[in-house]
Amino acid sequence: MSESPKKRRMSPDEIEARTRAILIITLAAVLGFSVMAMLYGLLFVYQPEKMSEADAKMFEILGPLAAGITGALTGLAAGGAIKSRRDDQDS
């Protein structure tokens, strides 16, 4: 019977970095999908002269949603950079 090599346990910093990367990738995908959906709706779907109420509400909701996700992405990225800079200065 062959023995499987023992997996090295990740340090708390490695777990935090991996979690941060997963969050950033997920939020970036959601933001990208939202932007692509808005562009598709504006460019390739027939638009009458007057925008319907449902479309107006959709754009009204998607605008702040995209701004919030962009802010969260900025905060996550900046937080990781600040933390790594502090760790470098401490060592």
N, C-alpha and C positions, 0 to 999 in steps of 0.2 A: 504494500500500500504506500503510495507516495504522499509525502507530507506537503501541505500547501505552505508557502512562506507566510510568516506572520506579517500582518499588515501593520505598518507604522501608524501610531495614533497621531492625529493632527493636533497641533497646538491651538489654543484659543484664537491666536492671531490668524492662523491659517483658516480656521472655521469662519471667522468674521470676514476675511477676504473673500472666501468662496461664497458666503451668503450675500455679501455686497455685490459681487459679480453677477450672481443669479438675479438679484433684484434689479440691477441696472439693465441687464439684457432683457428682462421681462418688461420693464417700463418703457424701454426704448422700442421694443416690438409693438407695444400697445400704442405708443405715440405715433410710430410710423404707420401703423394700420389706420389710425384715426385720420391722419393727414392724407393718406392715399384715398380713403373713402370720401373725404370732403372734396378732394381734387377730382375724383371720378364723378361724383355727383354734380360738380360744377361744369366739367368739360364734356362728358360723354352722355349725359342724360338730358333728354329734351327738356328745356326750361321754357315755360310760357312767360309772357311779358310780366305778369305779376306772380311773385313767389307764393306758394301755398303756405298756409299757417303751419302745417306739419314740418315742412322744410325749414321755415324760419326758426321754429323752436329747436329743431335738430342742430342747426348752426349756432343757435344761442347757447345750447348746452355744450356742444363740442369745443367751442372756443375756450371757455374757462377750464374745461377738463384738460385740454392740451397744455394750457399755461400752467396748471397745477402739476401735471406730470413732468413738464420741463423743469419746473422749480424743484421737484423731488429729485430728479436726476442730477441737477446741479448740486443740490445739497449732499447727496450720496457721494458724488465724485469728489467734491471739495472736502467733505468730512474724512474720506479715506486719505486724501493727500495731506491734510493737516495732521492726522494721526501718525502717518508714516514719517513726516518731517519731525514731529516731536520725538518719536522713537529713535530717529537718527541722531538727534541732538543729545539725547540722554546717554547714548552708548559711546 
